[in-house]
Amino acid sequence: MIRRTLTGGLLATVAMLALVPTAADAAPAAPAARPAAAVAEQHLLPSPLPAPARHVRHWRHVNHHATHYRSSHPVGRVTTHRSPLNVRSGPGTGYRVIGVRHSGRLLALKCRTYGSWVRGTHQWYRLAHVRGYVSARYLRVRGAVPWC
């Protein structure tokens, strides 16, 4: 990038020296001798020099070590160890599997309800942004989840 900047700057300098007459070749004109139209036209021409660099302030902070999830719904993290969590069409193991979510994934939850018994709990969570239910046994939830 520095090489490209230096090459571009050198090229711009050579081009400017080729276009701008030297002091020996051009006789300076007196300010009164120049017509007003020529003075106004001079200010409208673009400069051959690159625009001055401006400081850009970055407002967005990127955190590469954490996953942030902004939602008005409560959020739960999938805590299965080896296998993905099944998303079912209803609150129970008798309903068919319509999708899976992998360990560590954040899920937005709409509400909680009772369903079939899964390893110590009858509670199931309804997902907010997609259709489906997941067992409360395999989610670590932040915040209170309302009842359906």
N, C-alpha and C positions, 0 to 999 in steps of 0.2 A: 504494500500500500504506500509506503514512503517512497519507493522507487517510482511508482506511478505518479505521485504528487510532484516529485522533483522533475520528472520528465515533462509533465504537463506545464509546470511553472516555467521551465526553460523554454519550451516551445512558445508559450505566451509572450515571454520576454523578447524572443527573436522576432516574432510576428509584430510586436509593438514597435520595435526599433526599425523594422522594414517599412511600416506604415507612417510613422511620425517623422517629419523632416527634421534634420539637425538644425542647430542654431546658426550655422554658417550658411546654409542654403536658404533659409526662410528669413526674410526681413521682417522684424516686428512692426506691425501696423499700429498706429496711434489709436487709442480708444475712440477718439472723435471721428476718425476716418472710416471706421467700420459702420455699416448700416445696421439699424436696429433689428431687421429681419435676420441678419446673419448671426447676431448675438443670441437671439431667441432660438434659432435653429441649432446652435452649438450645444445648448443645454438639453435639447431633446434627443440627441444622438446617444446611443448606448456606449458605455465605456468599454474599451477593449480589455481592460483589466478584470480579473475575477472579482466577484463580490466579496467584501470582507467577511471573515468567518464570524458567526454569531454563536454565543454560548447557548446550548440547548439544555434545558433542565428537564430531567426525567422525573415524572411524577409517579410512575408505576413501579412498585417494588416487587421483584420476583423472588419468591422463596422456593428454591429448588429442593428443599429437604422435607417439605410438608405438603399435604394435599388439603386445599381449602375448598369448602363447599358452602356457598352462600345460598340459603334457601329460607323461606318462611316456614317450612315444615321441619319437624324434628329429624335428626340425622342419626343413622346407626351404621356401625362398621361391621362387616362380615368377619366372623371369627372362626371359621372352619379351618382345620389344619392341613389336611391333604387333599380332600375332594372339594369341588365347588358346591355352593349352596343352591338347592333346587328352589326355583320360583314356581309356585303352583297356582292353578286357576281358582282355588278356593282355600279356606282356612283349615286344611287337614291333609293327612297323607293319602287319603282316598281320592283326592283330586289329581288330575293329570299334571305332569310337569310341563310348563310352557317356556321355561328358560332357566338359566343358571347365572350365578354371580360368584366371582372368585374371591378368595380370602383377601382381606384388606380393603376391599372396595367400600365406598361410602354410598348409602342408600337413603333417599328421602322417603320418610314414612308419613302416610296420611292419617291412619288411625290403628287402634289395636282391637282385637276381638278374641273370643274363645273359639277353639277348634279342637282337633284331636291331640292326644297326649304325645309329646315328644320329649324324651329324656328329662322329665321333671317339671314340665310346664304345659299348660293348655293354651297359652297366649300365642297369638299369631299377629303379625303386622301386615297391614295393607300398604303396598307401595304407592307413592304419590304420583310419579310421572309416567309410570307404565302400569298395565294391568297385571295384577298378581299378588300373592301372599307369600310370606316367608315366616318360618318358625322363630319365635322370640328366643329360643335356646341358642341360636347361632348368631345373634346380633348383640353388639355392645352399643347401647343407645345413650346419646347425649340429649338431655332435656326430657320433659314429660310428653308422652304421646297420648292424645285424647282417645276415648272409647268411640267405636263406630256407632 
